[in-house]
Amino acid sequence: MELPRAPLERIMRNAGAERVSGDAVEALRSEVEDVAKELANEAVQASKHADRKTIKRDDVHLASH
Amino acid sequence: MELPRAPLERIMRNAGAERVSGDAVEALRSEVEDVAKELANEAVQASKHADRKTIKRDDVHLASH
């Protein structure tokens, strides 16, 4: 559990939520973290493929397409 | 820009990144926020569909499948 709850709840309110249950915030955090980890893994693979030890923006872009 | 940088950088390091450029963290934040907003929008739609004003866990689950 890396991402904080508050900004995720704010994103739900900005999407038009009047009330948000605690479980819903937790579910959103879980889904969003899974996506972040998947993208991070693919970005690391992309950087290795390019023989770099530094993850660059292009690695994340490649991972997300 | 809702999500903080530090946990996203941590996720990249946990994925095996030795070094992470600032641009890469920013790109990951942007991608992950887009996903969060999309899920939040769909969850709000799901709650309206169920005639509720409270977003529940099941709304997020429906949105993410």
Backbone of each chain as nested JSON, in Angstrom:
{
  "chains": [
    {"id": "A", "residues": [
      {"number": 1, "name": "MET", "atoms": {"N": [0.851, -1.2, 0.0], "CA": [0.0, 0.0, 0.0], "C": [0.877, 1.237, 0.0]}},
      {"number": 2, "name": "GLU", "atoms": {"N": [1.005, 1.815, -1.182], "CA": [1.912, 2.944, -1.329], "C": [1.16, 4.27, -1.436]}},
      {"number": 3, "name": "LEU", "atoms": {"N": [0.11, 4.269, -2.213], "CA": [-0.557, 5.542, -2.505], "C": [-1.461, 5.976, -1.351]}},
      {"number": 4, "name": "PRO", "atoms": {"N": [-1.45, 7.261, -1.049], "CA": [-2.296, 7.782, 0.041], "C": [-3.772, 7.853, -0.38]}},
      {"number": 5, "name": "ARG", "atoms": {"N": [-4.654, 7.786, 0.619], "CA": [-6.09, 7.765, 0.355], "C": [-6.636, 9.117, -0.099]}},
      {"number": 6, "name": "ALA", "atoms": {"N": [-6.161, 10.185, 0.527], "CA": [-6.792, 11.501, 0.323], "C": [-6.874, 11.922, -1.151]}},
      {"number": 7, "name": "PRO", "atoms": {"N": [-5.77, 11.839, -1.904], "CA": [-5.887, 12.276, -3.307], "C": [-6.813, 11.39, -4.128]}},
      {"number": 8, "name": "LEU", "atoms": {"N": [-6.895, 10.115, -3.773], "CA": [-7.79, 9.222, -4.523], "C": [-9.244, 9.553, -4.219]}},
      {"number": 9, "name": "GLU", "atoms": {"N": [-9.518, 9.884, -2.959], "CA": [-10.879, 10.306, -2.622], "C": [-11.213, 11.613, -3.343]}},
      {"number": 10, "name": "ARG", "atoms": {"N": [-10.229, 12.514, -3.425], "CA": [-10.436, 13.786, -4.124], "C": [-10.753, 13.538, -5.594]}},
      {"number": 11, "name": "ILE", "atoms": {"N": [-10.06, 12.599, -6.204], "CA": [-10.315, 12.272, -7.614], "C": [-11.754, 11.777, -7.775]}},
      {"number": 12, "name": "MET", "atoms": {"N": [-12.246, 10.996, -6.817], "CA": [-13.635, 10.513, -6.904], "C": [-14.617, 11.67, -6.747]}},
      {"number": 13, "name": "ARG", "atoms": {"N": [-14.31, 12.583, -5.835], "CA": [-15.209, 13.735, -5.668], "C": [-15.206, 14.602, -6.921]}},
      {"number": 14, "name": "ASN", "atoms": {"N": [-14.034, 14.781, -7.506], "CA": [-13.955, 15.564, -8.749], "C": [-14.707, 14.887, -9.893]}},
      {"number": 15, "name": "ALA", "atoms": {"N": [-14.861, 13.566, -9.796], "CA": [-15.597, 12.831, -10.829], "C": [-17.101, 12.933, -10.601]}},
      {"number": 16, "name": "GLY", "atoms": {"N": [-17.507, 13.582, -9.496], "CA": [-18.929, 13.805, -9.263], "C": [-19.525, 13.007, -8.118]}},
      {"number": 17, "name": "ALA", "atoms": {"N": [-18.684, 12.34, -7.349], "CA": [-19.196, 11.564, -6.222], "C": [-19.662, 12.485, -5.101]}},
      {"number": 18, "name": "GLU", "atoms": {"N": [-20.905, 12.298, -4.644], "CA": [-21.38, 13.088, -3.504], "C": [-20.857, 12.513, -2.192]}},
      {"number": 19, "name": "ARG", "atoms": {"N": [-20.954, 11.181, -2.091], "CA": [-20.413, 10.494, -0.912], "C": [-19.583, 9.314, -1.386]}},
      {"number": 20, "name": "VAL", "atoms": {"N": [-18.537, 9.034, -0.637], "CA": [-17.626, 7.952, -1.02], "C": [-17.41, 7.058, 0.195]}},
      {"number": 21, "name": "SER", "atoms": {"N": [-17.692, 5.779, 0.064], "CA": [-17.463, 4.87, 1.197], "C": [-15.968, 4.596, 1.327]}},
      {"number": 22, "name": "GLY", "atoms": {"N": [-15.549, 4.274, 2.539], "CA": [-14.136, 3.961, 2.779], "C": [-13.67, 2.796, 1.925]}},
      {"number": 23, "name": "ASP", "atoms": {"N": [-14.533, 1.786, 1.789], "CA": [-14.206, 0.622, 0.958], "C": [-13.97, 1.001, -0.492]}},
      {"number": 24, "name": "ALA", "atoms": {"N": [-14.709, 1.999, -0.962], "CA": [-14.558, 2.413, -2.362], "C": [-13.189, 3.058, -2.578]}},
      {"number": 25, "name": "VAL", "atoms": {"N": [-12.771, 3.875, -1.626], "CA": [-11.439, 4.491, -1.734], "C": [-10.378, 3.402, -1.734]}},
      {"number": 26, "name": "GLU", "atoms": {"N": [-10.557, 2.433, -0.838], "CA": [-9.605, 1.323, -0.739], "C": [-9.558, 0.534, -2.049]}},
      {"number": 27, "name": "ALA", "atoms": {"N": [-10.723, 0.296, -2.645], "CA": [-10.78, -0.456, -3.902], "C": [-10.084, 0.324, -5.016]}},
      {"number": 28, "name": "LEU", "atoms": {"N": [-10.314, 1.646, -5.042], "CA": [-9.665, 2.464, -6.071], "C": [-8.153, 2.449, -5.868]}},
      {"number": 29, "name": "ARG", "atoms": {"N": [-7.727, 2.583, -4.624], "CA": [-6.294, 2.546, -4.357], "C": [-5.699, 1.218, -4.838]}},
      {"number": 30, "name": "SER", "atoms": {"N": [-6.358, 0.131, -4.541], "CA": [-5.842, -1.171, -4.925], "C": [-5.717, -1.295, -6.445]}},
      {"number": 31, "name": "GLU", "atoms": {"N": [-6.755, -0.881, -7.159], "CA": [-6.733, -0.965, -8.632], "C": [-5.63, -0.079, -9.207]}},
      {"number": 32, "name": "VAL", "atoms": {"N": [-5.561, 1.141, -8.691], "CA": [-4.608, 2.118, -9.232], "C": [-3.17, 1.68, -8.94]}},
      {"number": 33, "name": "GLU", "atoms": {"N": [-2.955, 1.117, -7.758], "CA": [-1.612, 0.622, -7.434], "C": [-1.215, -0.539, -8.321]}},
      {"number": 34, "name": "ASP", "atoms": {"N": [-2.172, -1.41, -8.613], "CA": [-1.87, -2.53, -9.508], "C": [-1.42, -2.011, -10.873]}},
      {"number": 35, "name": "VAL", "atoms": {"N": [-2.138, -1.015, -11.372], "CA": [-1.773, -0.434, -12.667], "C": [-0.379, 0.195, -12.589]}},
      {"number": 36, "name": "ALA", "atoms": {"N": [-0.117, 0.927, -11.507], "CA": [1.186, 1.587, -11.35], "C": [2.313, 0.553, -11.324]}},
      {"number": 37, "name": "LYS", "atoms": {"N": [2.092, -0.552, -10.609], "CA": [3.129, -1.591, -10.511], "C": [3.361, -2.262, -11.863]}},
      {"number": 38, "name": "GLU", "atoms": {"N": [2.271, -2.484, -12.579], "CA": [2.386, -3.109, -13.898], "C": [3.161, -2.194, -14.852]}},
      {"number": 39, "name": "LEU", "atoms": {"N": [2.802, -0.923, -14.857], "CA": [3.506, 0.043, -15.717], "C": [4.978, 0.138, -15.31]}},
      {"number": 40, "name": "ALA", "atoms": {"N": [5.242, 0.166, -14.006], "CA": [6.624, 0.267, -13.519], "C": [7.426, -0.953, -13.958]}},
      {"number": 41, "name": "ASN", "atoms": {"N": [6.822, -2.142, -13.844], "CA": [7.523, -3.356, -14.279], "C": [7.859, -3.295, -15.763]}},
      {"number": 42, "name": "GLU", "atoms": {"N": [6.887, -2.875, -16.565], "CA": [7.131, -2.824, -18.009], "C": [8.152, -1.748, -18.355]}},
      {"number": 43, "name": "ALA", "atoms": {"N": [8.144, -0.638, -17.613], "CA": [9.123, 0.426, -17.861], "C": [10.537, -0.056, -17.524]}},
      {"number": 44, "name": "VAL", "atoms": {"N": [10.663, -0.821, -16.444], "CA": [11.973, -1.366, -16.082], "C": [12.461, -2.318, -17.175]}},
      {"number": 45, "name": "GLN", "atoms": {"N": [11.566, -3.153, -17.68], "CA": [11.942, -4.055, -18.783], "C": [12.382, -3.253, -20.005]}},
      {"number": 46, "name": "ALA", "atoms": {"N": [11.662, -2.177, -20.291], "CA": [11.997, -1.352, -21.455], "C": [13.384, -0.728, -21.296]}},
      {"number": 47, "name": "SER", "atoms": {"N": [13.714, -0.28, -20.089], "CA": [15.032, 0.328, -19.862], "C": [16.136, -0.723, -20.01]}},
      {"number": 48, "name": "LYS", "atoms": {"N": [15.872, -1.938, -19.542], "CA": [16.874, -3.006, -19.685], "C": [17.08, -3.345, -21.158]}},
      {"number": 49, "name": "HIS", "atoms": {"N": [15.969, -3.354, -21.869], "CA": [16.029, -3.638, -23.303], "C": [16.913, -2.616, -24.014]}},
      {"number": 50, "name": "ALA", "atoms": {"N": [16.928, -1.386, -23.508], "CA": [17.733, -0.322, -24.113], "C": [19.112, -0.218, -23.448]}},
      {"number": 51, "name": "ASP", "atoms": {"N": [19.453, -1.222, -22.631], "CA": [20.758, -1.249, -21.943], "C": [21.009, -0.02, -21.082]}},
      {"number": 52, "name": "ARG", "atoms": {"N": [19.969, 0.424, -20.393], "CA": [20.13, 1.545, -19.473], "C": [19.805, 1.124, -18.05]}},
      {"number": 53, "name": "LYS", "atoms": {"N": [20.417, 1.818, -17.089], "CA": [20.066, 1.574, -15.684], "C": [19.13, 2.653, -15.146]}},
      {"number": 54, "name": "THR", "atoms": {"N": [18.96, 3.705, -15.938], "CA": [18.056, 4.791, -15.554], "C": [16.729, 4.638, -16.279]}},
      {"number": 55, "name": "ILE", "atoms": {"N": [15.644, 4.67, -15.526], "CA": [14.325, 4.636, -16.151], "C": [14.017, 6.032, -16.666]}},
      {"number": 56, "name": "LYS", "atoms": {"N": [13.693, 6.136, -17.94], "CA": [13.389, 7.431, -18.528], "C": [11.907, 7.532, -18.879]}},
      {"number": 57, "name": "ARG", "atoms": {"N": [11.513, 8.748, -19.194], "CA": [10.116, 8.995, -19.564], "C": [9.648, 8.077, -20.694]}},
      {"number": 58, "name": "ASP", "atoms": {"N": [10.507, 7.902, -21.689], "CA": [10.135, 7.077, -22.838], "C": [9.857, 5.621, -22.444]}},
      {"number": 59, "name": "ASP", "atoms": {"N": [10.523, 5.148, -21.402], "CA": [10.256, 3.781, -20.937], "C": [8.829, 3.676, -20.406]}},
      {"number": 60, "name": "VAL", "atoms": {"N": [8.409, 4.705, -19.679], "CA": [7.026, 4.712, -19.148], "C": [6.039, 4.838, -20.302]}},
      {"number": 61, "name": "HIS", "atoms": {"N": [6.381, 5.682, -21.271], "CA": [5.461, 5.839, -22.413], "C": [5.336, 4.537, -23.184]}},
      {"number": 62, "name": "LEU", "atoms": {"N": [6.458, 3.858, -23.397], "CA": [6.395, 2.572, -24.096], "C": [5.54, 1.58, -23.294]}},
      {"number": 63, "name": "ALA", "atoms": {"N": [5.716, 1.586, -21.989], "CA": [4.97, 0.663, -21.135], "C": [3.468, 0.911, -21.2]}},
      {"number": 64, "name": "SER", "atoms": {"N": [3.1, 2.158, -21.415], "CA": [1.68, 2.496, -21.325], "C": [0.984, 2.422, -22.671]}},
      {"number": 65, "name": "HIS", "atoms": {"N": [1.694, 1.944, -23.708], "CA": [1.036, 1.822, -25.029], "C": [1.106, 0.4, -25.55]}}
    ]},
    {"id": "B", "residues": [
      {"number": 1, "name": "MET", "atoms": {"N": [-2.988, 17.461, -10.954], "CA": [-1.905, 16.681, -10.348], "C": [-2.244, 16.402, -8.898]}},
      {"number": 2, "name": "GLU", "atoms": {"N": [-2.736, 15.192, -8.673], "CA": [-3.215, 14.852, -7.34], "C": [-2.236, 13.951, -6.59]}},
      {"number": 3, "name": "LEU", "atoms": {"N": [-1.72, 12.965, -7.291], "CA": [-0.914, 11.949, -6.608], "C": [0.501, 12.446, -6.338]}},
      {"number": 4, "name": "PRO", "atoms": {"N": [1.026, 12.14, -5.16], "CA": [2.391, 12.569, -4.82], "C": [3.441, 11.735, -5.554]}},
      {"number": 5, "name": "ARG", "atoms": {"N": [4.611, 12.332, -5.745], "CA": [5.682, 11.674, -6.498], "C": [6.341, 10.533, -5.727]}},
      {"number": 6, "name": "ALA", "atoms": {"N": [6.56, 10.729, -4.432], "CA": [7.402, 9.783, -3.67], "C": [6.913, 8.33, -3.759]}},
      {"number": 7, "name": "PRO", "atoms": {"N": [5.618, 8.07, -3.522], "CA": [5.204, 6.662, -3.594], "C": [5.318, 6.081, -4.996]}},
      {"number": 8, "name": "LEU", "atoms": {"N": [5.166, 6.922, -6.01], "CA": [5.287, 6.417, -7.383], "C": [6.744, 6.072, -7.699]}},
      {"number": 9, "name": "GLU", "atoms": {"N": [7.652, 6.892, -7.211], "CA": [9.074, 6.581, -7.391], "C": [9.42, 5.285, -6.639]}},
      {"number": 10, "name": "ARG", "atoms": {"N": [8.823, 5.125, -5.455], "CA": [9.066, 3.907, -4.665], "C": [8.581, 2.673, -5.433]}},
      {"number": 11, "name": "ILE", "atoms": {"N": [7.432, 2.794, -6.061], "CA": [6.904, 1.667, -6.842], "C": [7.871, 1.312, -7.973]}},
      {"number": 12, "name": "MET", "atoms": {"N": [8.47, 2.324, -8.597], "CA": [9.437, 2.039, -9.666], "C": [10.678, 1.354, -9.098]}},
      {"number": 13, "name": "ARG", "atoms": {"N": [11.124, 1.801, -7.936], "CA": [12.316, 1.17, -7.342], "C": [11.999, -0.273, -6.94]}},
      {"number": 14, "name": "ASN", "atoms": {"N": [10.81, -0.481, -6.415], "CA": [10.411, -1.85, -6.062], "C": [10.296, -2.741, -7.296]}},
      {"number": 15, "name": "ALA", "atoms": {"N": [10.064, -2.123, -8.452], "CA": [9.97, -2.895, -9.694], "C": [11.369, -3.203, -10.247]}},
      {"number": 16, "name": "GLY", "atoms": {"N": [12.408, -2.701, -9.58], "CA": [13.765, -3.039, -9.994], "C": [14.548, -1.905, -10.622]}},
      {"number": 17, "name": "ALA", "atoms": {"N": [14.008, -0.697, -10.575], "CA": [14.713, 0.44, -11.162], "C": [15.897, 0.832, -10.28]}},
      {"number": 18, "name": "GLU", "atoms": {"N": [17.088, 0.925, -10.9], "CA": [18.251, 1.387, -10.128], "C": [18.244, 2.9, -10.006]}},
      {"number": 19, "name": "ARG", "atoms": {"N": [17.959, 3.553, -11.149], "CA": [17.86, 5.012, -11.15], "C": [16.589, 5.39, -11.888]}},
      {"number": 20, "name": "VAL", "atoms": {"N": [15.983, 6.467, -11.451], "CA": [14.716, 6.896, -12.046], "C": [14.822, 8.377, -12.364]}},
      {"number": 21, "name": "SER", "atoms": {"N": [14.607, 8.759, -13.611], "CA": [14.65, 10.18, -13.962], "C": [13.38, 10.876, -13.468]}},
      {"number": 22, "name": "GLY", "atoms": {"N": [13.494, 12.164, -13.222], "CA": [12.332, 12.929, -12.767], "C": [11.192, 12.878, -13.768]}},
      {"number": 23, "name": "ASP", "atoms": {"N": [11.556, 12.939, -15.05], "CA": [10.545, 12.86, -16.107], "C": [9.792, 11.543, -16.078]}},
      {"number": 24, "name": "ALA", "atoms": {"N": [10.477, 10.487, -15.704], "CA": [9.837, 9.167, -15.683], "C": [8.793, 9.102, -14.564]}},
      {"number": 25, "name": "VAL", "atoms": {"N": [9.135, 9.685, -13.411], "CA": [8.169, 9.726, -12.311], "C": [6.945, 10.537, -12.734]}},
      {"number": 26, "name": "GLU", "atoms": {"N": [7.222, 11.659, -13.392], "CA": [6.138, 12.521, -13.854], "C": [5.249, 11.787, -14.869]}},
      {"number": 27, "name": "ALA", "atoms": {"N": [5.86, 11.037, -15.767], "CA": [5.095, 10.285, -16.774], "C": [4.247, 9.212, -16.094]}},
      {"number": 28, "name": "LEU", "atoms": {"N": [4.829, 8.543, -15.105], "CA": [4.059, 7.508, -14.397], "C": [2.893, 8.147, -13.657]}},
      {"number": 29, "name": "ARG", "atoms": {"N": [3.159, 9.28, -12.995], "CA": [2.074, 9.963, -12.29], "C": [0.945, 10.324, -13.258]}},
      {"number": 30, "name": "SER", "atoms": {"N": [1.301, 10.855, -14.399], "CA": [0.286, 11.259, -15.364], "C": [-0.554, 10.064, -15.829]}},
      {"number": 31, "name": "GLU", "atoms": {"N": [0.099, 8.976, -16.161], "CA": [-0.618, 7.777, -16.62], "C": [-1.533, 7.232, -15.524]}},
      {"number": 32, "name": "VAL", "atoms": {"N": [-0.982, 7.15, -14.328], "CA": [-1.721, 6.548, -13.218], "C": [-2.91, 7.431, -12.832]}},
      {"number": 33, "name": "GLU", "atoms": {"N": [-2.716, 8.742, -12.88], "CA": [-3.833, 9.645, -12.59], "C": [-4.933, 9.527, -13.629]}},
      {"number": 34, "name": "ASP", "atoms": {"N": [-4.528, 9.381, -14.889], "CA": [-5.541, 9.21, -15.936], "C": [-6.387, 7.968, -15.665]}},
      {"number": 35, "name": "VAL", "atoms": {"N": [-5.722, 6.893, -15.293], "CA": [-6.442, 5.653, -14.988], "C": [-7.374, 5.87, -13.793]}},
      {"number": 36, "name": "ALA", "atoms": {"N": [-6.875, 6.534, -12.756], "CA": [-7.688, 6.777, -11.561], "C": [-8.93, 7.594, -11.902]}},
      {"number": 37, "name": "LYS", "atoms": {"N": [-8.742, 8.62, -12.742], "CA": [-9.885, 9.469, -13.11], "C": [-10.904, 8.701, -13.942]}},
      {"number": 38, "name": "GLU", "atoms": {"N": [-10.407, 7.863, -14.829], "CA": [-11.294, 7.065, -15.67], "C": [-12.101, 6.089, -14.798]}},
      {"number": 39, "name": "LEU", "atoms": {"N": [-11.411, 5.418, -13.889], "CA": [-12.105, 4.486, -12.993], "C": [-13.113, 5.229, -12.124]}},
      {"number": 40, "name": "ALA", "atoms": {"N": [-12.714, 6.4, -11.618], "CA": [-13.61, 7.176, -10.762], "C": [-14.858, 7.593, -11.541]}},
      {"number": 41, "name": "ASN", "atoms": {"N": [-14.675, 8.037, -12.778], "CA": [-15.831, 8.42, -13.6], "C": [-16.776, 7.245, -13.805]}},
      {"number": 42, "name": "GLU", "atoms": {"N": [-16.207, 6.098, -14.126], "CA": [-17.053, 4.926, -14.363], "C": [-17.738, 4.468, -13.081]}},
      {"number": 43, "name": "ALA", "atoms": {"N": [-17.048, 4.596, -11.955], "CA": [-17.656, 4.214, -10.672], "C": [-18.825, 5.137, -10.329]}},
      {"number": 44, "name": "VAL", "atoms": {"N": [-18.66, 6.43, -10.623], "CA": [-19.758, 7.377, -10.377], "C": [-20.954, 7.021, -11.254]}},
      {"number": 45, "name": "GLN", "atoms": {"N": [-20.686, 6.695, -12.51], "CA": [-21.786, 6.277, -13.398], "C": [-22.475, 5.033, -12.85]}},
      {"number": 46, "name": "ALA", "atoms": {"N": [-21.68, 4.103, -12.363], "CA": [-22.251, 2.851, -11.831], "C": [-23.147, 3.132, -10.633]}},
      {"number": 47, "name": "SER", "atoms": {"N": [-22.717, 4.06, -9.775], "CA": [-23.535, 4.371, -8.585], "C": [-24.841, 5.051, -8.997]}},
      {"number": 48, "name": "LYS", "atoms": {"N": [-24.765, 5.909, -10.012], "CA": [-25.996, 6.56, -10.494], "C": [-26.934, 5.526, -11.098]}},
      {"number": 49, "name": "HIS", "atoms": {"N": [-26.347, 4.593, -11.811], "CA": [-27.136, 3.526, -12.415], "C": [-27.89, 2.747, -11.344]}},
      {"number": 50, "name": "ALA", "atoms": {"N": [-27.295, 2.639, -10.165], "CA": [-27.917, 1.903, -9.055], "C": [-28.725, 2.844, -8.153]}},
      {"number": 51, "name": "ASP", "atoms": {"N": [-28.93, 4.082, -8.607], "CA": [-29.71, 5.058, -7.824], "C": [-29.147, 5.319, -6.441]}},
      {"number": 52, "name": "ARG", "atoms": {"N": [-27.835, 5.378, -6.372], "CA": [-27.208, 5.71, -5.097], "C": [-26.399, 6.99, -5.215]}},
      {"number": 53, "name": "LYS", "atoms": {"N": [-26.257, 7.685, -4.066], "CA": [-25.396, 8.87, -4.05], "C": [-24.037, 8.559, -3.423]}},
      {"number": 54, "name": "THR", "atoms": {"N": [-23.958, 7.374, -2.834], "CA": [-22.697, 6.954, -2.233], "C": [-21.972, 5.997, -3.172]}},
      {"number": 55, "name": "ILE", "atoms": {"N": [-20.709, 6.296, -3.429], "CA": [-19.901, 5.373, -4.235], "C": [-19.459, 4.226, -3.339]}},
      {"number": 56, "name": "LYS", "atoms": {"N": [-19.729, 3.025, -3.755], "CA": [-19.344, 1.855, -2.97], "C": [-18.254, 1.057, -3.671]}},
      {"number": 57, "name": "ARG", "atoms": {"N": [-17.702, 0.128, -2.902], "CA": [-16.633, -0.712, -3.435], "C": [-17.043, -1.4, -4.736]}},
      {"number": 58, "name": "ASP", "atoms": {"N": [-18.281, -1.905, -4.763], "CA": [-18.745, -2.625, -5.958], "C": [-18.787, -1.724, -7.196]}},
      {"number": 59, "name": "ASP", "atoms": {"N": [-18.993, -0.439, -7.006], "CA": [-18.975, 0.484, -8.151], "C": [-17.579, 0.543, -8.765]}},
      {"number": 60, "name": "VAL", "atoms": {"N": [-16.582, 0.559, -7.888], "CA": [-15.195, 0.587, -8.376], "C": [-14.857, -0.745, -9.042]}},
      {"number": 61, "name": "HIS", "atoms": {"N": [-15.326, -1.824, -8.45], "CA": [-15.049, -3.141, -9.048], "C": [-15.698, -3.254, -10.421]}},
      {"number": 62, "name": "LEU", "atoms": {"N": [-16.929, -2.794, -10.524], "CA": [-17.594, -2.827, -11.829], "C": [-16.812, -1.974, -12.842]}},
      {"number": 63, "name": "ALA", "atoms": {"N": [-16.361, -0.818, -12.388], "CA": [-15.628, 0.091, -13.277], "C": [-14.336, -0.53, -13.788]}},
      {"number": 64, "name": "SER", "atoms": {"N": [-13.735, -1.381, -12.976], "CA": [-12.403, -1.881, -13.319], "C": [-12.459, -3.2, -14.084]}},
      {"number": 65, "name": "HIS", "atoms": {"N": [-13.672, -3.652, -14.421], "CA": [-13.766, -4.906, -15.188], "C": [-14.474, -4.703, -16.528]}}
    ]}
  ]
}
